[in-house]
Amino acid sequence: MSDSLSILQNVFGFDAFRGNQQEIINSVIEGENALVLMPTGGGKSLCYQIPALSRIGTAIVISPLIALMKDQVDALVAKGVEAAFLNSSISHEEQNEIQEDLLRGNIKILYVSPERMMSEYFISLLQRVEISLFAIDEAHCVSQWGHDFRPEYMKLNMLTKTFSSVPRVALTATAGAATKEEIIRCLSLYGGNTYISSFDRPNIHYTIQKKGPKAHNIQALIKYIKEEHSENAGIVYCLSRKSTEEVSEQLVKAGIKAMPYHARLSQKYRDKVQEKFLKEEKIVIVATIAFGMGIDKPDVRFVAHMDLPKCLESYYQETGRAGRDGLPSQAWMLYGMRDLVLLKKMAFKGVTSAARRRVIEEKLDAILGYCETTGCRREVLLNYFDDPYTGPCENCDTCLTPIDKMIDATELAKNALTCVYETNQSYNVHHMVDVLLGNLTAFMQKSGHHHTTSFKAGADYDEALWHSVYRQLIALGYLKMIMDGKSELKLTEKSLKVLEGNEVVLLRADYKKTVSKNTEPKKKAAKKKTTKKKAVKKVLQYKTFDGTDRTLFENLKIFRSDLAKKKRTKSYKIFHDQTLWQMAQRRPKELHELEDIHGIGPKKLKKFGNIFLKALEELSE
């Protein structure tokens, strides 16, 4: 066996390992099984390539990415490694030669597809070869709860029986709790170590905007590229092949060097696009998700999405192609509700399993919740992958420019969370919404949930509102959805603070309250007579201070509203609710203490700092 560090330096040309690479590599060299979760660009390949060169025999790498096998093998051969691949893209003569080399022990690393691995002929061939290890790349494909489930991957459990003494290392860039469990179960990795690297890409700035009309969206992209990345290379992802060509054409007309890329274009053209992308700096590739996997270009400065990706796993992988060199880069996205309809139609095609369909819907809800969140996007994204992180990150749009339209949705949140509690944390969002709206379905009567206090508790609001509330509560970490087909909502420690009245929940205010038709005219008439008087009373009437953060927060809101009227401006332009809530919690007494509060920059500190310090002092008495 060779030393892992010397292989890293002499073969791959790196000075030192990153993160937990060395620990992983040494455990595999010692013959241990392992599950490796490492972000895109984190150096997963080295975790099996170095052990393959250190151990005696041939390493078999199972990968679904047939189109990329040649690139990976060419890169290894260029470093002097005896590597090859077997797939349908090469002739029978070439395949026979590779198989002869394999039997003679002339190959150290062999890439194959899962279908090839499962063929009886290939299994019998491997039984005549000394195998150093099995590496299962893109291991999330094993799991039906993963974002890229491939049934043939599930058959790889035969490795544990046929080649029981050969170590197995499974690798993926994205896997939630349910997916991790299924990978371990299917590949029998019990007793092996699970290595989880941080998913954080601190150099990537995240920005998300709602779509407008089609022409507006194209102009928004053109403006973004010209203002932010006129000298940079980037990738623009679209859902359809037609869109890639339309968007590319518009970028070219605007003077931006752009090329479309999708699976229907000729292989010759696609090779040309990839070559240009790797060599040139000022080029934009407009592509479907077929582009980017395995392409090692460290200086991609931005990744833009013109449509909603199918899930957060895909979004993370695709945006992760930006800034692999560690320098500041951006992820920019437009999204609309119509994307959701199209994605659901595409994802459901050929899927008959009810549990699998539920998981698909949950993943779509998760990415929509990520788009809708009022919180730190990095926090939502990392927590989705069970990578604990607390914002603000100060490197996403919601941290740097807080949402204009936010409301104190604490009471809505309490109703939503109470409903989960009263139904024993054992049901999905659809059923929670039915309970809150008071829909007396057959299932409702069977479950007995029409007898809970939550039944009809949210009937004043519409179905879309409650779905949005649940999406945002999941995104903000007040609820957890384990995507294993059971679709059960679970309360978190964070939710208990809300239920106990110790935390304010701020959500987007992009919905309207539903009012029944028979009472609407009457309520409107009453509102016309009394609104003005009540509004004045609300501004002037401060609550008696009882020492709680909540009361101080409410009084600060009244003070801000009064100040906004005097300054003839909008309340949110002074400070957002999130800023006031942190003031109420921290109760600063000096200007420098305000500097650490979310949403208070130098200009606002100078303009409003002393005013609010004085207000805090008076309102806290």
C-alpha positions as CSV (number, residue, x, y, z in Angstrom):
1,M,0.0,0.0,0.0
2,S,1.2,3.5,-0.8
3,D,0.8,6.6,1.5
4,S,-2.3,8.6,0.7
5,L,-0.6,12.0,1.0
6,S,2.2,11.0,-1.4
7,I,-0.4,9.8,-4.0
8,L,-2.3,13.1,-3.6
9,Q,0.9,15.1,-4.2
10,N,2.7,13.0,-6.8
11,V,-0.2,11.8,-8.9
12,F,-2.9,14.5,-8.5
13,G,-0.7,17.5,-7.8
14,F,-2.3,18.8,-4.7
15,D,-0.3,19.9,-1.7
16,A,-2.7,19.0,1.1
17,F,-6.1,17.3,1.7
18,R,-9.3,19.4,2.2
19,G,-11.7,19.0,5.1
20,N,-12.1,15.3,6.1
21,Q,-10.8,13.8,2.8
22,Q,-7.7,12.2,4.5
23,E,-9.8,10.5,7.2
24,I,-12.2,9.1,4.6
25,I,-9.4,8.0,2.2
26,N,-7.5,6.3,5.0
27,S,-10.5,4.4,6.3
28,V,-11.3,3.1,2.8
29,I,-7.6,2.1,2.3
30,E,-8.0,0.1,5.5
31,G,-10.9,-1.8,3.9
32,E,-13.8,-0.1,5.8
33,N,-17.2,0.7,4.2
34,A,-18.2,4.3,4.1
35,L,-21.0,6.7,3.1
36,V,-19.6,10.1,1.9
37,L,-21.7,13.2,1.7
38,M,-19.7,16.0,0.2
39,P,-20.8,19.1,-1.7
40,T,-20.3,19.6,-5.4
41,G,-16.7,20.6,-6.0
42,G,-15.6,19.2,-2.6
43,G,-13.3,16.5,-4.0
44,K,-15.5,13.4,-3.8
45,S,-13.6,11.6,-6.6
46,L,-10.3,11.5,-4.7
47,C,-12.1,9.6,-1.9
48,Y,-12.1,6.5,-4.1
49,Q,-9.4,7.2,-6.6
50,I,-6.6,7.5,-4.0
51,P,-7.6,4.3,-2.2
52,A,-7.9,2.6,-5.6
53,L,-4.2,3.4,-6.3
54,S,-3.2,2.4,-2.8
55,R,-4.9,-1.0,-2.6
56,I,-4.1,-4.1,-4.5
57,G,-6.4,-4.9,-7.4
58,T,-8.9,-3.0,-9.6
59,A,-11.5,-0.5,-8.3
60,I,-14.9,-0.7,-9.9
61,V,-16.6,2.7,-10.0
62,I,-20.4,2.5,-10.7
63,S,-21.8,5.7,-12.1
64,P,-25.0,6.6,-14.0
65,L,-23.3,9.4,-15.8
66,I,-22.2,7.5,-18.9
67,A,-21.6,10.7,-20.9
68,L,-19.0,11.8,-18.4
69,M,-17.1,8.6,-18.0
70,K,-14.7,9.4,-20.9
71,D,-13.8,12.8,-19.4
72,Q,-13.0,11.2,-16.0
73,V,-11.0,8.4,-17.5
74,D,-9.1,10.8,-19.8
75,A,-8.2,13.0,-16.8
76,L,-6.8,10.0,-14.9
77,V,-4.9,8.6,-17.9
78,A,-3.3,12.1,-18.4
79,K,-2.0,11.7,-14.8
80,G,-0.5,8.3,-15.6
81,V,-3.3,6.2,-14.0
82,E,-4.3,2.9,-15.7
83,A,-8.1,3.7,-16.0
84,A,-10.8,2.7,-18.5
85,F,-14.6,2.6,-18.9
86,L,-17.1,0.1,-20.2
87,N,-20.3,1.4,-21.7
88,S,-22.4,1.4,-24.9
89,S,-20.5,4.3,-26.5
90,I,-17.5,2.2,-27.4
91,S,-17.2,-0.6,-30.0
92,H,-17.3,-4.4,-29.2
93,E,-13.6,-4.6,-30.2
94,E,-12.7,-1.9,-27.7
95,Q,-14.8,-3.5,-25.0
96,N,-13.1,-6.9,-25.5
97,E,-9.7,-5.3,-25.2
98,I,-10.6,-3.6,-22.0
99,Q,-12.0,-6.8,-20.6
100,E,-8.7,-8.6,-21.5
101,D,-6.7,-5.8,-19.7
102,L,-9.0,-6.2,-16.7
103,L,-8.3,-10.0,-16.5
104,R,-4.6,-9.4,-16.9
105,G,-4.6,-6.9,-14.0
106,N,-3.7,-3.9,-16.2
107,I,-6.5,-1.6,-15.0
108,K,-6.5,0.1,-11.6
109,I,-9.8,2.0,-12.0
110,L,-12.7,0.8,-14.2
111,Y,-15.9,2.9,-14.6
112,V,-19.1,1.0,-15.4
113,S,-22.9,1.8,-15.5
114,P,-25.2,0.1,-13.0
115,E,-26.8,-1.8,-15.8
116,R,-23.4,-3.2,-16.9
117,M,-22.6,-4.1,-13.3
118,M,-25.8,-6.1,-13.0
119,S,-25.3,-8.2,-16.1
120,E,-24.5,-11.9,-15.4
121,Y,-21.6,-11.9,-17.8
122,F,-19.9,-8.9,-16.2
123,I,-20.5,-10.4,-12.7
124,S,-18.9,-13.7,-13.8
125,L,-16.0,-11.7,-15.3
126,L,-15.4,-9.8,-12.0
127,Q,-15.3,-13.0,-10.0
128,R,-12.1,-13.8,-11.9
129,V,-10.5,-10.5,-11.0
130,E,-9.0,-9.2,-7.7
131,I,-11.2,-6.2,-6.8
132,S,-9.8,-3.5,-4.5
133,L,-13.1,-1.7,-3.8
134,F,-16.5,-0.8,-5.2
135,A,-17.3,3.0,-5.4
136,I,-21.0,3.8,-5.9
137,D,-21.1,7.4,-7.3
138,E,-24.3,9.4,-7.2
139,A,-25.5,7.1,-4.5
140,H,-28.7,9.0,-3.9
141,C,-30.0,7.2,-7.0
142,V,-30.4,4.2,-4.7
143,S,-33.2,5.8,-2.8
144,Q,-36.8,6.2,-4.0
145,W,-36.9,9.2,-1.7
146,G,-33.9,10.8,-3.5
147,H,-34.3,13.5,-6.2
148,D,-32.9,11.2,-9.0
149,F,-34.2,7.7,-8.2
150,R,-33.0,5.0,-10.6
151,P,-34.6,1.5,-10.0
152,E,-31.4,-0.3,-11.4
153,Y,-29.4,1.2,-8.5
154,M,-31.6,-0.7,-5.9
155,K,-30.3,-4.0,-7.4
156,L,-26.8,-3.1,-6.3
157,N,-27.5,-4.7,-2.9
158,M,-26.2,-7.9,-4.7
159,L,-22.7,-6.5,-4.1
160,T,-23.0,-7.3,-0.4
161,K,-23.7,-11.0,-1.1
162,T,-21.6,-11.7,-4.2
163,F,-18.6,-9.6,-3.2
164,S,-19.0,-9.5,0.6
165,S,-15.3,-9.1,1.4
166,V,-14.8,-6.1,-0.9
167,P,-15.1,-2.6,0.7
168,R,-17.9,-0.4,-0.6
169,V,-17.8,3.5,-0.6
170,A,-21.0,5.3,-1.5
171,L,-20.7,8.9,-2.5
172,T,-23.3,11.7,-3.1
173,A,-23.4,15.5,-3.0
174,T,-27.0,15.6,-1.8
175,A,-29.0,13.4,0.5
176,G,-31.6,14.1,3.2
177,A,-32.2,11.9,6.3
178,A,-34.5,9.4,4.6
179,T,-32.2,9.1,1.6
180,K,-29.1,8.5,3.8
181,E,-31.0,5.7,5.7
182,E,-32.0,4.0,2.5
183,I,-28.4,4.2,1.0
184,I,-27.1,2.5,4.2
185,R,-29.8,-0.1,4.1
186,C,-29.7,-0.9,0.4
187,L,-25.9,-1.1,0.2
188,S,-25.5,-2.7,3.7
189,L,-23.1,0.0,5.0
190,Y,-24.0,-0.8,8.6
191,G,-21.0,-0.6,10.8
192,G,-19.2,1.7,8.3
193,N,-18.6,5.4,8.9
194,T,-20.8,8.2,7.5
195,Y,-18.8,11.3,6.6
196,I,-20.7,14.5,6.2
197,S,-18.9,17.6,5.0
198,S,-20.5,21.0,5.5
199,F,-22.7,21.9,2.6
200,D,-22.1,25.6,3.0
201,R,-20.7,27.5,0.0
202,P,-20.0,30.8,1.7
203,N,-18.7,32.5,-1.5
204,I,-22.0,32.1,-3.3
205,H,-24.6,34.9,-3.0
206,Y,-28.2,33.8,-3.4
207,T,-30.9,36.0,-5.1
208,I,-34.4,35.0,-6.0
209,Q,-37.1,37.0,-7.7
210,K,-40.7,36.4,-8.8
211,K,-41.3,36.1,-12.5
212,G,-43.1,38.7,-14.6
213,P,-44.2,38.5,-18.2
214,K,-41.9,36.5,-20.5
215,A,-40.3,39.6,-22.1
216,H,-39.7,41.2,-18.7
217,N,-37.9,38.0,-17.5
218,I,-35.5,38.0,-20.5
219,Q,-34.8,41.7,-19.9
220,A,-34.2,41.1,-16.2
221,L,-31.6,38.4,-17.1
222,I,-29.9,40.6,-19.7
223,K,-29.7,43.5,-17.2
224,Y,-28.3,41.1,-14.5
225,I,-25.6,39.7,-16.8
226,K,-24.6,43.1,-18.2
227,E,-24.5,44.9,-14.8
228,E,-23.0,42.1,-12.7
229,H,-21.1,39.7,-15.1
230,S,-20.2,41.3,-18.4
231,E,-16.7,39.9,-18.1
232,N,-17.6,36.5,-16.7
233,A,-18.5,33.0,-17.7
234,G,-21.8,31.7,-16.4
235,I,-24.6,29.1,-16.9
236,V,-28.3,29.8,-17.4
237,Y,-30.6,26.9,-16.8
238,C,-34.1,26.6,-18.4
239,L,-36.7,23.9,-18.0
240,S,-37.3,23.3,-21.7
241,R,-35.1,22.8,-24.8
242,K,-37.1,25.4,-26.6
243,S,-36.5,28.0,-23.9
244,T,-32.7,27.4,-24.0
245,E,-32.7,28.4,-27.7
246,E,-35.0,31.4,-27.2
247,V,-33.1,32.8,-24.3
248,S,-29.7,32.2,-26.0
249,E,-30.9,34.0,-29.1
250,Q,-32.1,37.0,-27.0
251,L,-28.8,37.2,-25.1
252,V,-26.9,37.2,-28.4
253,K,-29.1,40.0,-29.7
254,A,-28.2,42.0,-26.6
255,G,-24.5,41.6,-27.3
256,I,-23.8,38.8,-24.9
257,K,-21.8,35.8,-26.1
258,A,-24.2,32.9,-25.5
259,M,-24.7,29.3,-26.8
260,P,-27.6,26.9,-26.2
261,Y,-27.1,23.4,-25.0
262,H,-29.5,20.5,-24.7
263,A,-29.8,16.8,-25.4
264,R,-31.4,17.1,-28.8
265,L,-28.4,19.0,-30.3
266,S,-25.7,16.9,-32.1
267,Q,-22.9,15.4,-30.1
268,K,-20.4,17.3,-32.3
269,Y,-22.1,20.6,-31.4
270,R,-22.3,19.8,-27.7
271,D,-18.6,18.9,-27.6
272,K,-17.8,22.2,-29.3
273,V,-19.9,24.1,-26.6
274,Q,-18.2,22.3,-23.8
275,E,-14.7,23.0,-25.3
276,K,-15.5,26.8,-25.7
277,F,-17.0,27.0,-22.2
278,L,-13.8,25.4,-20.6
279,K,-11.4,27.6,-22.6
280,E,-13.2,31.0,-22.7
281,E,-13.9,33.5,-19.9
282,K,-16.7,35.7,-21.3
283,I,-19.2,33.0,-22.4
284,V,-22.7,32.1,-21.2
285,I,-24.2,28.6,-21.8
286,V,-28.0,28.5,-21.8
287,A,-28.8,24.9,-21.0
288,T,-31.2,22.3,-19.7
289,I,-29.9,20.3,-16.7
290,A,-28.0,18.1,-19.1
291,F,-25.1,20.6,-18.9
292,G,-22.6,21.0,-16.1
293,M,-22.2,17.5,-14.5
294,G,-18.5,16.6,-14.4
295,I,-17.4,19.8,-16.1
296,D,-14.5,21.2,-14.1
297,K,-14.4,24.9,-14.7
298,P,-13.4,26.7,-11.4
299,D,-14.2,30.3,-12.5
300,V,-17.9,30.1,-13.3
301,R,-19.0,33.4,-11.7
302,F,-22.8,32.9,-11.9
303,V,-25.5,30.3,-12.3
304,A,-28.9,31.6,-13.2
305,H,-32.2,29.8,-13.3
306,M,-35.0,31.1,-15.5
307,D,-37.4,28.5,-14.1
308,L,-37.8,26.7,-10.8
309,P,-35.6,23.6,-10.4
310,K,-37.3,20.3,-9.6
311,C,-36.1,20.3,-6.0
312,L,-33.6,21.8,-3.6
313,E,-31.1,19.0,-4.2
314,S,-31.0,19.9,-7.9
315,Y,-30.8,23.6,-7.1
316,Y,-27.9,23.0,-4.7
317,Q,-26.0,20.9,-7.3
318,E,-26.6,23.3,-10.1
319,T,-25.7,26.5,-8.2
320,G,-22.7,24.6,-6.8
321,R,-21.1,24.8,-10.3
322,A,-20.4,28.5,-9.6
323,G,-17.3,29.6,-7.7
324,R,-15.5,26.4,-7.3
325,D,-12.3,28.4,-7.0
326,G,-13.6,29.9,-3.8
327,L,-14.0,33.5,-5.2
328,P,-17.2,35.5,-4.9
329,S,-19.9,34.1,-7.2
330,Q,-23.7,34.4,-7.6
331,A,-26.8,32.2,-7.8
332,W,-29.7,34.1,-9.4
333,M,-33.2,32.7,-10.0
334,L,-36.6,33.6,-11.3
335,Y,-39.6,31.5,-10.2
336,G,-43.4,31.4,-10.8
337,M,-46.3,29.2,-9.8
338,R,-46.7,28.0,-13.4
339,D,-43.2,26.4,-13.1
340,L,-44.7,24.3,-10.3
341,V,-47.5,22.9,-12.5
342,L,-45.0,22.0,-15.3
343,L,-42.5,20.4,-12.9
344,K,-45.2,18.3,-11.3
345,K,-46.4,17.1,-14.7
346,M,-42.9,16.1,-15.7
347,A,-42.0,14.5,-12.3
348,F,-45.2,12.5,-12.1
349,K,-44.7,11.0,-15.6
350,G,-44.5,7.2,-15.2
351,V,-44.6,7.3,-11.4
352,T,-47.4,5.1,-10.1
353,S,-46.3,4.8,-6.4
354,A,-48.5,7.0,-4.2
355,A,-45.7,7.4,-1.7
356,R,-43.2,8.4,-4.4
357,R,-45.7,11.0,-5.7
358,R,-46.1,12.4,-2.2
359,V,-42.3,12.8,-1.8
360,I,-42.1,14.5,-5.2
361,E,-44.8,17.0,-4.1
362,E,-43.0,17.6,-0.8
363,K,-39.7,18.3,-2.6
364,L,-41.5,20.8,-4.8
365,D,-43.1,22.4,-1.8
366,A,-39.7,22.6,-0.1
367,I,-38.1,24.6,-3.0
368,L,-41.2,26.8,-3.3
369,G,-40.9,27.5,0.5
370,Y,-37.2,28.3,0.0
371,C,-38.3,30.9,-2.7
372,E,-41.0,32.4,-0.4
373,T,-39.0,32.5,2.8
374,T,-38.5,35.8,4.7
375,G,-35.4,34.3,6.5
376,C,-31.8,33.8,5.5
377,R,-31.7,31.6,2.3
378,R,-28.4,30.0,3.3
379,E,-30.0,28.9,6.6
380,V,-33.0,27.4,4.9
381,L,-30.9,25.6,2.3
382,L,-28.3,24.2,4.7
383,N,-30.9,23.1,7.3
384,Y,-32.8,21.2,4.5
385,F,-29.7,19.0,4.3
386,D,-29.5,18.7,8.1
387,D,-26.4,21.0,8.2
388,P,-27.2,23.2,11.2
389,Y,-26.7,26.9,10.3
390,T,-28.1,30.1,11.9
391,G,-28.3,33.3,9.8
392,P,-28.1,36.0,8.9
393,C,-25.3,35.1,6.4
394,E,-25.2,38.6,5.0
395,N,-24.7,37.1,1.5
396,C,-28.2,36.5,0.2
397,D,-31.0,38.9,-0.9
398,T,-33.2,38.4,2.2
399,C,-30.3,39.2,4.5
400,L,-29.0,42.2,2.6
401,T,-32.4,43.6,1.4
402,P,-35.2,42.3,3.7
403,I,-38.6,41.6,2.2
404,D,-40.7,44.7,1.9
405,K,-44.1,43.0,2.6
406,M,-43.9,41.1,5.8
407,I,-46.5,40.6,8.5
408,D,-46.5,39.4,12.0
409,A,-48.0,36.0,11.3
410,T,-47.5,34.6,14.8
411,E,-51.2,33.8,15.3
412,L,-51.4,32.0,11.9
413,A,-48.3,30.1,12.8
414,K,-49.7,29.1,16.2
415,N,-52.9,27.8,14.6
416,A,-50.8,25.8,12.0
417,L,-48.5,24.4,14.6
418,T,-51.3,23.6,17.1
419,C,-53.0,21.6,14.4
420,V,-49.9,19.5,13.9
421,Y,-49.7,18.9,17.7
422,E,-53.4,18.0,18.0
423,T,-53.2,15.4,15.3
424,N,-50.2,13.7,16.9
425,Q,-47.6,14.9,14.3
426,S,-48.7,12.0,12.0
427,Y,-50.3,13.6,9.0
428,N,-49.4,15.7,5.9
429,V,-49.9,19.3,5.0
430,H,-53.1,18.6,2.9
431,H,-54.8,17.1,5.9
432,M,-53.7,19.9,8.2
433,V,-55.2,22.4,5.8
434,D,-58.5,20.4,5.7
435,V,-58.6,20.5,9.5
436,L,-58.0,24.2,9.6
437,L,-60.6,25.0,6.9
438,G,-63.1,22.6,8.5
439,N,-63.5,20.3,5.5
440,L,-65.6,17.4,6.8
441,T,-64.2,14.6,4.6
442,A,-64.7,10.9,5.2
443,F,-61.1,10.7,6.3
444,M,-61.7,13.6,8.7
445,Q,-64.6,11.7,10.3
446,K,-62.6,8.5,10.5
447,S,-59.6,10.2,12.2
448,G,-61.9,12.1,14.6
449,H,-60.0,15.4,13.9
450,H,-63.3,17.3,13.5
451,H,-63.4,17.2,17.3
452,T,-60.1,19.0,17.8
453,T,-60.0,22.8,18.6
454,S,-58.1,23.3,15.3
455,F,-61.1,22.2,13.2
456,K,-62.4,25.3,11.4
457,A,-59.8,27.5,13.3
458,G,-58.5,28.8,10.0
459,A,-61.7,29.0,8.0
460,D,-61.4,32.8,7.6
461,Y,-58.5,32.2,5.2
462,D,-58.2,30.3,2.0
463,E,-56.5,27.1,1.1
464,A,-53.6,28.8,-0.8
465,L,-52.8,30.9,2.3
466,W,-52.5,27.9,4.6
467,H,-50.3,26.0,2.1
468,S,-48.0,29.0,1.9
469,V,-47.9,29.3,5.7
470,Y,-46.9,25.6,6.0
471,R,-44.3,25.9,3.3
472,Q,-42.7,28.9,5.0
473,L,-42.9,27.3,8.5
474,I,-41.0,24.2,7.1
475,A,-38.5,26.5,5.3
476,L,-37.9,28.5,8.5
477,G,-37.4,25.4,10.6
478,Y,-40.6,25.5,12.7
479,L,-41.7,22.2,11.2
480,K,-39.7,19.2,9.8
481,M,-40.9,17.0,7.0
482,I,-39.1,13.6,6.8
483,M,-39.4,12.8,3.1
484,D,-39.8,9.0,3.4
485,G,-43.2,8.6,1.8
486,K,-45.1,8.8,5.1
487,S,-45.5,12.6,4.7
488,E,-45.6,13.2,8.5
489,L,-45.1,16.8,9.8
490,K,-43.0,17.0,13.0
491,L,-42.7,19.9,15.4
492,T,-39.2,21.2,16.2
493,E,-37.7,22.8,19.3
494,K,-38.1,26.1,17.4
495,S,-41.8,25.6,17.1
496,L,-42.2,25.3,20.9
497,K,-41.1,28.9,21.4
498,V,-43.9,30.0,19.1
499,L,-46.5,27.9,20.8
500,E,-45.4,29.2,24.2
501,G,-45.6,32.8,23.0
502,N,-41.9,33.5,23.1
503,E,-41.2,34.0,19.4
504,V,-42.6,36.2,16.7
505,V,-43.1,34.7,13.2
506,L,-42.7,37.0,10.2
507,L,-44.0,35.7,6.9
508,R,-44.6,37.2,3.4
509,A,-47.8,39.2,3.2
510,D,-48.7,38.2,-0.4
511,Y,-52.2,36.8,0.3
512,K,-55.6,38.1,1.1
513,K,-58.0,37.1,3.8
514,T,-61.1,35.2,2.5
515,V,-64.4,36.7,3.5
516,S,-67.7,34.8,2.9
517,K,-70.0,36.4,0.3
518,N,-73.0,36.8,2.6
519,T,-71.1,38.9,5.2
520,E,-68.8,40.9,2.9
521,P,-71.1,43.9,2.1
522,K,-72.0,44.3,5.7
523,K,-68.4,44.2,6.8
524,K,-67.4,46.7,4.1
525,A,-70.0,49.2,5.2
526,A,-69.0,48.9,8.9
527,K,-65.4,49.3,7.9
528,K,-66.1,52.5,5.9
529,K,-67.6,54.2,9.0
530,T,-65.1,53.2,11.6
531,T,-61.7,52.5,10.0
532,K,-60.3,56.1,10.3
533,K,-61.2,56.4,13.9
534,K,-59.8,53.0,14.8
535,A,-56.6,53.6,12.9
536,V,-55.9,56.8,14.9
537,K,-56.7,55.0,18.2
538,K,-54.3,52.2,17.2
539,V,-51.4,54.5,16.6
540,L,-51.8,56.4,19.9
541,Q,-52.7,53.5,22.2
542,Y,-49.5,51.8,23.5
543,K,-49.8,48.7,25.5
544,T,-48.9,48.7,29.2
545,F,-45.3,47.3,29.4
546,D,-45.3,44.0,31.2
547,G,-41.6,43.2,30.8
548,T,-42.0,40.8,27.8
549,D,-40.2,41.0,24.5
550,R,-43.6,40.6,22.7
551,T,-45.2,43.7,24.3
552,L,-42.1,45.8,23.7
553,F,-42.1,44.6,20.0
554,E,-45.8,45.6,19.6
555,N,-45.1,49.1,21.1
556,L,-42.0,49.6,18.9
557,K,-44.2,48.9,15.9
558,I,-46.7,51.5,17.0
559,F,-43.8,54.0,17.6
560,R,-42.4,53.2,14.1
561,S,-45.8,53.7,12.5
562,D,-46.2,57.1,14.2
563,L,-42.7,58.1,13.1
564,A,-43.4,57.0,9.5
565,K,-46.4,59.3,9.4
566,K,-44.4,62.2,10.7
567,K,-41.6,61.5,8.2
568,R,-44.2,60.9,5.4
569,T,-42.7,57.5,4.5
570,K,-43.5,53.8,4.8
571,S,-43.0,52.0,8.0
572,Y,-40.8,49.3,6.5
573,K,-38.5,52.0,5.0
574,I,-37.6,52.9,8.6
575,F,-37.0,49.4,10.0
576,H,-38.5,46.0,9.2
577,D,-40.4,44.0,11.8
578,Q,-37.4,41.6,12.0
579,T,-35.2,44.5,13.1
580,L,-37.7,45.7,15.7
581,W,-38.0,42.2,17.1
582,Q,-34.3,41.9,17.6
583,M,-34.4,45.3,19.3
584,A,-37.1,44.1,21.7
585,Q,-35.0,40.9,22.4
586,R,-31.6,42.6,22.9
587,R,-32.8,46.0,24.3
588,P,-29.6,47.9,23.3
589,K,-28.7,51.0,25.2
590,E,-25.7,52.3,23.0
591,L,-25.4,53.0,19.3
592,H,-22.7,50.4,18.8
593,E,-25.1,47.7,20.1
594,L,-27.5,48.6,17.3
595,E,-24.9,48.0,14.7
596,D,-25.1,44.2,15.3
597,I,-28.9,44.1,14.7
598,H,-30.2,42.8,11.4
599,G,-31.2,45.6,9.0
600,I,-29.3,48.5,10.6
601,G,-26.6,49.8,8.3
602,P,-24.5,53.0,8.8
603,K,-27.1,55.3,7.1
604,K,-30.0,54.0,9.2
605,L,-27.9,54.0,12.4
606,K,-27.1,57.7,11.9
607,K,-30.7,58.6,10.9
608,F,-32.7,56.6,13.4
609,G,-30.3,55.2,15.9
610,N,-30.7,57.8,18.7
611,I,-34.4,58.1,18.1
612,F,-35.0,54.4,18.7
613,L,-32.6,54.2,21.6
614,K,-34.7,56.8,23.4
615,A,-37.9,55.1,22.4
616,L,-36.6,51.8,23.8
617,E,-35.7,53.4,27.1
618,E,-39.2,55.0,27.4
619,L,-41.2,52.0,26.2
620,S,-39.3,49.7,28.6
621,E,-40.4,51.6,31.7
